[in-house]
Structures are given as C-alpha cells and as structure tokens.
Amino acid sequence: MSSNETTHLAIERQQIILDILRQEGVVRTAELKELLKVSPVTIRADLKELERAGECEIIWGGAVSTKPATERESLLEERSKIHAAEKRRIGAAAVDYIQTGQTIFVDAGSTTVELVRHLPKDLEYLRIVTPALNVAVAASHYPDVELVMPGGVLRNLTRALVGTQTARSMEMFNASWFFLATGGFSIKSGITTGNIMEVEVKRTMARRAKKCCVLADSSKHGREMSLVVMPIQNVDVLITDTGLSDEDASALAAQGVEIIRV
C-alpha cells in the first residue's frame, strides 16, 4: 500500500471518528475497532492526530470531544419522557399489522418499544428479532414470543447492539415487518439518523424485511440528520400522531406511503 493511500485511509477514519465525537461527545477504542476494522494501535494513532488538532482529549479506553456537540442524541431514558402519550398511541396502532406466526424486526427506540408493550397477551406465537435491550426486556414478559438478539457492541446511549457482527446476524432472517425508529423523516432526505454505528444495522433489517413501518411522532417530521437510512419511497407505512398536518400527510402519501395518524 502506498503512503498516499495510507494517508487517504487515515483521513477517512479520522473523519468518521470526528463525526461520532461530535454526535456523542465520546468514542471508545473497542467500538471503533469493530466499526473500522483496524487494530487498536491504529485507532490510538488516529486519536492522537485528532488530539493534536484540538478535537478531542484521550482518556482510558477512548477519547472525549473538546468541542460542543452539533447533533448529539439524548439518552434513551430522556427521550422516553418526551411525547410519551403520542408514543404509546403510535405503538398501540402498530400492533394491528402483526399476525401470529410472523417474524418481525423491532428497531431500538423509545417509540418502537411501545409496540411490544401493547402486544396482546393471548398472542400464540411471534418471533421478535431486535438489537435493543429495552425492546428485549419488554418482549421477555410474553411467554409465546420467541426473542432473538444478535451479537455486537453495546451502544450505551441507545441501549442497542451495533456494529458489523450485529448487522451480519440480521442477515439470516426473512421478516414480515421491520418496525423502524428514526431521528428524522422528510420527503427530501428520507429516513435519517445521527449515528454511524447504527445506520448499517437499520439498513440490514430494512433489506431483510418484506415491509417497513416507521414509528415516529410528528416532531421528527422535517428533521434531517446526517445519515440516510432509506428514501421515504421505501417506507410502506408511517404511524405518527395528529400533530402531522393534513398537507404534510398528503405530501407523504403521494410518495406511496400509507399514513396513519393517531
């Protein structure tokens, strides 16, 4: 490998690391090793370059940002308290698309977990595949639900498993539905998220499911985050709340999306 190619790859890696630092304020060497497929020595060298540039401060096991966050997500526990009533209604409405015997993907999120919490208690059989700890805990209360969790690295902020191992584990399933959480949705940018370590897991579940249902409260409409999961035209159903206007609902429906407002 030439020195120019090595430099180019280093620049690409450091930009990815910088993006994560700006989103979350912290990076961990173990997670970066899994994401970037390089050695811990290489990761430490990249972090030293970013530290010299004033972007971060190296700590034990990783680094913390020295700059204000530009697109930082909030903790799962904090997000669960925002628009809580709307999220419960959205989750309850999503249950109508579930049938006994299906295999479904349930994404990590504070709205998607409400789907599981509203499942009927007399459900005969359902397989739920999820990377999310909160979804798994909710599903574990149903004796006739077969719960499957992939391997991977735990992302503490969202309590979700992420990385190549997680995405690869999803490849073995053919699901009837993917119930997807999102940081934002719009006609222009589609379904978007802010974390580079979660986006490939979401894309894999979308690819392995026959249909996709987005569960998102209306505050997410028009919000465009930095990473695209899929175009809006790839969404089969969007379940949101009545805060989404008639005009916006019609515009989304014109893209082929079934809009449910609850």
The 8 nearest C-alpha neighbors of each residue, nearest first, counted from 0:
[[1, 4, 2, 5, 3, 6, 8, 7],
 [2, 0, 4, 3, 5, 6, 7, 8],
 [1, 3, 5, 4, 6, 0, 7, 8],
 [4, 2, 6, 1, 5, 7, 0, 8],
 [3, 5, 7, 1, 6, 2, 8, 0],
 [4, 6, 2, 8, 3, 7, 9, 1],
 [7, 5, 9, 3, 4, 8, 2, 10],
 [8, 6, 4, 10, 9, 5, 3, 11],
 [7, 9, 11, 5, 10, 6, 12, 4],
 [10, 8, 6, 12, 11, 7, 13, 5],
 [9, 11, 7, 13, 8, 12, 14, 6],
 [12, 10, 8, 14, 9, 13, 7, 15],
 [13, 11, 9, 15, 14, 10, 8, 16],
 [12, 14, 16, 10, 15, 11, 17, 45],
 [15, 13, 17, 11, 16, 12, 18, 10],
 [16, 14, 18, 12, 17, 13, 11, 19],
 [17, 15, 13, 19, 14, 18, 20, 12],
 [16, 18, 14, 20, 15, 19, 13, 21],
 [19, 17, 15, 21, 16, 20, 14, 22],
 [18, 20, 22, 16, 21, 17, 23, 15],
 [21, 19, 24, 17, 25, 23, 18, 22],
 [22, 20, 68, 18, 19, 24, 23, 69],
 [23, 21, 71, 70, 19, 20, 68, 24],
 [24, 22, 71, 20, 25, 21, 19, 72],
 [23, 25, 20, 64, 21, 63, 22, 68],
 [24, 26, 63, 20, 23, 62, 64, 27],
 [27, 25, 62, 61, 20, 63, 28, 19],
 [28, 26, 61, 30, 29, 60, 31, 62],
 [27, 29, 61, 31, 30, 60, 32, 42],
 [28, 30, 32, 31, 27, 33, 60, 39],
 [31, 29, 33, 32, 27, 28, 34, 152],
 [32, 30, 34, 28, 33, 29, 35, 27],
 [31, 33, 29, 30, 36, 35, 37, 34],
 [34, 32, 30, 31, 36, 35, 162, 29],
 [33, 35, 31, 32, 162, 36, 30, 163],
 [34, 36, 32, 37, 31, 33, 12, 30],
 [37, 35, 32, 33, 34, 38, 31, 163],
 [36, 38, 32, 35, 41, 39, 42, 33],
 [37, 39, 40, 41, 32, 42, 36, 43],
 [38, 40, 42, 41, 43, 32, 28, 37],
 [39, 41, 43, 38, 42, 44, 37, 45],
 [42, 40, 44, 38, 39, 43, 45, 37],
 [43, 41, 39, 45, 44, 40, 46, 38],
 [42, 44, 46, 40, 45, 41, 39, 47],
 [45, 43, 41, 47, 42, 46, 40, 48],
 [46, 44, 42, 48, 47, 43, 13, 41],
 [45, 47, 43, 49, 48, 44, 50, 42],
 [46, 48, 50, 44, 45, 49, 51, 43],
 [49, 47, 51, 45, 46, 50, 52, 44],
 [48, 50, 52, 46, 54, 51, 47, 55],
 [51, 49, 55, 47, 53, 52, 48, 54],
 [50, 52, 48, 53, 49, 47, 54, 55],
 [53, 51, 49, 50, 54, 48, 55, 47],
 [52, 54, 50, 51, 55, 49, 65, 56],
 [55, 53, 49, 65, 50, 52, 64, 66],
 [56, 54, 64, 50, 65, 63, 53, 49],
 [55, 57, 63, 62, 50, 64, 58, 65],
 [56, 58, 62, 61, 55, 63, 50, 46],
 [59, 57, 62, 61, 60, 56, 63, 27],
 [58, 60, 61, 57, 62, 27, 28, 63],
 [61, 59, 28, 27, 58, 62, 29, 57],
 [62, 60, 27, 28, 58, 26, 59, 57],
 [61, 63, 57, 58, 26, 56, 25, 55],
 [64, 62, 25, 56, 55, 24, 26, 57],
 [65, 63, 55, 24, 66, 20, 25, 54],
 [64, 66, 55, 54, 63, 56, 67, 53],
 [65, 67, 64, 68, 54, 21, 55, 24],
 [68, 66, 69, 65, 21, 64, 24, 71],
 [67, 69, 21, 71, 22, 70, 66, 24],
 [70, 68, 21, 71, 22, 67, 66, 23],
 [71, 69, 22, 68, 72, 21, 193, 224],
 [70, 72, 22, 23, 68, 69, 73, 21],
 [71, 73, 70, 74, 23, 22, 193, 156],
 [72, 74, 77, 78, 75, 71, 156, 76],
 [73, 75, 156, 77, 76, 78, 157, 72],
 [74, 76, 78, 157, 77, 79, 156, 73],
 [75, 77, 79, 74, 78, 80, 109, 73],
 [76, 78, 74, 75, 79, 80, 73, 81],
 [79, 77, 75, 81, 80, 76, 74, 73],
 [78, 80, 109, 76, 77, 81, 75, 83],
 [81, 79, 78, 83, 77, 82, 76, 109],
 [80, 82, 83, 78, 79, 77, 84, 86],
 [83, 81, 85, 84, 86, 80, 216, 79],
 [82, 84, 86, 81, 80, 85, 87, 79],
 [85, 83, 87, 86, 82, 88, 81, 89],
 [86, 84, 88, 82, 87, 83, 240, 89],
 [85, 87, 89, 110, 83, 84, 88, 90],
 [86, 88, 90, 84, 85, 89, 113, 91],
 [89, 87, 91, 85, 86, 90, 92, 261],
 [88, 90, 86, 92, 87, 91, 239, 238],
 [91, 89, 114, 113, 87, 93, 88, 92],
 [90, 92, 88, 117, 89, 93, 94, 114],
 [93, 91, 89, 94, 90, 95, 88, 261],
 [94, 92, 90, 95, 91, 96, 114, 89],
 [93, 95, 96, 97, 92, 91, 114, 118],
 [96, 94, 93, 97, 92, 91, 98, 118],
 [97, 95, 94, 93, 98, 92, 176, 212],
 [98, 96, 94, 95, 99, 101, 93, 176],
 [99, 97, 101, 100, 96, 125, 95, 94],
 [98, 100, 124, 101, 125, 123, 122, 97],
 [101, 99, 125, 124, 98, 102, 126, 123],
 [102, 100, 125, 99, 98, 175, 103, 126],
 [101, 103, 126, 174, 175, 127, 125, 100],
 [104, 102, 176, 174, 127, 175, 177, 128],
 [103, 105, 177, 128, 129, 127, 178, 176],
 [106, 104, 178, 129, 177, 128, 103, 111],
 [105, 107, 179, 180, 178, 129, 108, 104],
 [108, 106, 131, 159, 130, 180, 111, 105],
 [109, 107, 111, 110, 180, 106, 112, 157],
 [108, 110, 79, 112, 111, 78, 75, 113],
 [111, 109, 86, 112, 113, 108, 90, 214],
 [112, 110, 113, 108, 114, 109, 180, 90],
 [111, 113, 134, 114, 115, 110, 109, 116],
 [114, 112, 90, 116, 111, 115, 110, 87],
 [115, 113, 90, 112, 117, 111, 116, 91],
 [114, 116, 112, 118, 113, 117, 138, 137],
 [115, 117, 113, 114, 118, 137, 112, 138],
 [118, 116, 91, 114, 115, 113, 119, 90],
 [117, 119, 115, 116, 94, 120, 114, 122],
 [120, 118, 121, 122, 117, 94, 116, 115],
 [119, 121, 122, 118, 141, 117, 123, 143],
 [122, 120, 119, 123, 143, 118, 141, 124],
 [121, 123, 120, 119, 124, 143, 99, 125],
 [124, 122, 143, 121, 99, 125, 100, 144],
 [125, 123, 143, 100, 99, 144, 122, 126],
 [124, 126, 144, 100, 101, 99, 145, 102],
 [125, 127, 145, 102, 144, 146, 101, 103],
 [126, 128, 146, 103, 104, 102, 147, 145],
 [129, 127, 147, 104, 148, 146, 103, 105],
 [128, 130, 105, 131, 148, 104, 106, 127],
 [129, 131, 160, 159, 148, 149, 107, 106],
 [132, 130, 159, 107, 134, 129, 133, 158],
 [131, 133, 135, 134, 158, 159, 136, 130],
 [134, 132, 136, 135, 131, 137, 112, 158],
 [135, 133, 112, 137, 131, 132, 136, 138],
 [134, 136, 132, 138, 133, 137, 139, 131],
 [135, 137, 139, 133, 138, 134, 132, 140],
 [136, 138, 134, 135, 139, 140, 116, 115],
 [139, 137, 135, 140, 136, 141, 115, 134],
 [138, 140, 136, 141, 137, 135, 146, 142],
 [141, 139, 138, 137, 142, 136, 144, 143],
 [140, 142, 139, 144, 143, 138, 120, 137],
 [143, 141, 144, 140, 139, 145, 138, 124],
 [144, 142, 124, 141, 123, 145, 122, 125],
 [145, 143, 125, 141, 142, 124, 126, 146],
 [146, 144, 126, 125, 127, 143, 147, 124],
 [145, 147, 127, 126, 144, 128, 148, 138],
 [148, 146, 128, 127, 129, 145, 149, 126],
 [147, 149, 129, 130, 128, 146, 150, 135],
 [150, 148, 165, 168, 130, 151, 147, 169],
 [149, 151, 165, 164, 148, 160, 168, 152],
 [150, 152, 165, 164, 160, 161, 162, 153],
 [151, 153, 160, 161, 162, 154, 30, 150],
 [154, 152, 160, 159, 155, 161, 158, 151],
 [155, 153, 159, 158, 156, 160, 157, 152],
 [154, 156, 158, 157, 153, 159, 74, 160],
 [155, 157, 74, 154, 158, 75, 73, 72],
 [156, 158, 75, 159, 155, 154, 74, 107],
 [159, 157, 155, 154, 132, 156, 131, 153],
 [160, 158, 131, 157, 154, 130, 153, 132],
 [159, 161, 153, 130, 151, 152, 154, 131],
 [162, 160, 152, 151, 165, 197, 196, 159],
 [161, 163, 165, 164, 34, 151, 196, 152],
 [162, 164, 166, 165, 167, 34, 33, 161],
 [163, 165, 167, 151, 166, 162, 150, 168],
 [166, 164, 151, 168, 150, 149, 163, 162],
 [165, 167, 200, 163, 169, 168, 164, 203],
 [166, 168, 164, 170, 169, 165, 163, 171],
 [169, 167, 165, 166, 170, 149, 164, 171],
 [168, 170, 166, 167, 171, 172, 204, 165],
 [169, 171, 167, 168, 172, 207, 166, 203],
 [170, 172, 169, 168, 173, 167, 207, 174],
 [173, 171, 170, 169, 174, 207, 102, 208],
 [172, 174, 207, 208, 175, 171, 102, 209],
 [175, 173, 208, 102, 103, 176, 172, 207],
 [174, 176, 209, 208, 103, 102, 101, 210],
 [177, 175, 210, 103, 208, 174, 211, 209],
 [176, 178, 104, 211, 208, 179, 103, 212],
 [179, 177, 212, 105, 213, 106, 104, 211],
 [178, 180, 213, 106, 177, 214, 212, 181],
 [179, 181, 214, 108, 106, 213, 111, 215],
 [182, 180, 183, 192, 191, 190, 179, 215],
 [181, 183, 192, 191, 219, 224, 193, 180],
 [182, 184, 219, 222, 191, 181, 223, 220],
 [185, 183, 190, 220, 189, 221, 222, 219],
 [186, 184, 221, 189, 187, 188, 220, 190],
 [185, 187, 189, 188, 231, 251, 184, 230],
 [186, 188, 185, 189, 231, 230, 184, 223],
 [189, 187, 185, 186, 223, 190, 230, 227],
 [190, 188, 230, 231, 185, 184, 186, 229],
 [189, 191, 184, 229, 228, 227, 183, 231],
 [192, 190, 227, 183, 224, 226, 228, 182],
 [193, 191, 182, 226, 224, 181, 194, 227],
 [192, 194, 224, 225, 226, 195, 182, 70],
 [195, 193, 196, 197, 192, 198, 19, 22],
 [194, 196, 198, 197, 193, 226, 19, 199],
 [195, 197, 194, 162, 198, 161, 199, 34],
 [198, 196, 200, 195, 161, 194, 199, 201],
 [197, 199, 201, 200, 195, 196, 228, 202],
 [200, 198, 202, 201, 197, 203, 166, 196],
 [199, 201, 166, 203, 197, 198, 202, 204],
 [202, 200, 198, 204, 199, 203, 205, 197],
 [203, 201, 199, 205, 200, 204, 228, 206],
 [202, 204, 206, 200, 205, 201, 166, 199],
 [205, 203, 207, 201, 206, 202, 208, 169],
 [206, 204, 202, 203, 208, 207, 177, 201],
 [205, 207, 203, 204, 208, 202, 209, 201],
 [206, 208, 204, 173, 205, 174, 203, 172],
 [209, 207, 174, 176, 205, 210, 175, 206],
 [210, 208, 175, 176, 174, 207, 211, 173],
 [209, 211, 176, 208, 235, 175, 177, 212],
 [210, 212, 177, 235, 234, 176, 178, 213],
 [211, 213, 236, 178, 237, 235, 179, 177],
 [214, 212, 179, 237, 178, 180, 215, 238],
 [213, 215, 238, 180, 179, 237, 239, 111],
 [216, 214, 239, 213, 180, 217, 238, 219],
 [215, 217, 239, 218, 240, 219, 85, 86],
 [216, 218, 243, 219, 220, 242, 240, 239],
 [217, 219, 220, 216, 242, 222, 215, 221],
 [220, 218, 183, 217, 222, 216, 184, 221],
 [221, 219, 184, 217, 222, 218, 185, 183],
 [222, 220, 185, 184, 223, 219, 183, 218],
 [221, 223, 183, 219, 220, 184, 224, 185],
 [224, 222, 183, 221, 191, 188, 184, 225],
 [225, 223, 191, 192, 193, 226, 183, 222],
 [224, 226, 193, 192, 223, 227, 191, 194],
 [227, 225, 192, 191, 193, 224, 228, 195],
 [228, 226, 191, 229, 190, 192, 189, 225],
 [227, 229, 191, 190, 202, 198, 226, 201],
 [230, 228, 190, 227, 189, 231, 233, 202],
 [231, 229, 189, 232, 233, 190, 188, 228],
 [230, 232, 189, 233, 234, 186, 190, 229],
 [231, 233, 230, 234, 254, 255, 256, 235],
 [234, 232, 231, 230, 235, 229, 211, 256],
 [235, 233, 211, 232, 231, 236, 256, 212],
 [234, 236, 256, 211, 212, 210, 257, 233],
 [237, 235, 257, 212, 256, 234, 258, 213],
 [236, 238, 213, 258, 212, 257, 259, 214],
 [239, 237, 259, 214, 260, 89, 258, 213],
 [238, 240, 216, 260, 215, 217, 89, 259],
 [241, 239, 260, 261, 242, 216, 217, 85],
 [240, 242, 260, 243, 261, 239, 244, 217],
 [241, 243, 240, 217, 244, 218, 216, 239],
 [242, 244, 217, 241, 240, 247, 248, 245],
 [245, 243, 247, 246, 248, 242, 241, 249],
 [246, 244, 248, 247, 249, 243, 250, 241],
 [245, 247, 249, 244, 248, 250, 243, 251],
 [248, 246, 250, 244, 249, 245, 251, 243],
 [247, 249, 245, 251, 246, 250, 244, 252],
 [250, 248, 252, 246, 247, 251, 245, 253],
 [249, 251, 247, 253, 252, 248, 246, 254],
 [252, 250, 248, 253, 254, 249, 256, 247],
 [251, 253, 256, 249, 254, 255, 250, 257],
 [254, 252, 250, 251, 255, 249, 256, 248],
 [253, 255, 252, 251, 232, 256, 250, 231],
 [256, 254, 252, 253, 232, 257, 251, 235],
 [257, 255, 252, 235, 236, 254, 234, 258],
 [256, 258, 236, 252, 235, 237, 259, 255],
 [259, 257, 237, 236, 256, 238, 252, 260],
 [258, 260, 238, 237, 239, 261, 257, 236],
 [261, 259, 240, 239, 241, 238, 258, 243],
 [260, 240, 241, 88, 239, 89, 259, 92]]
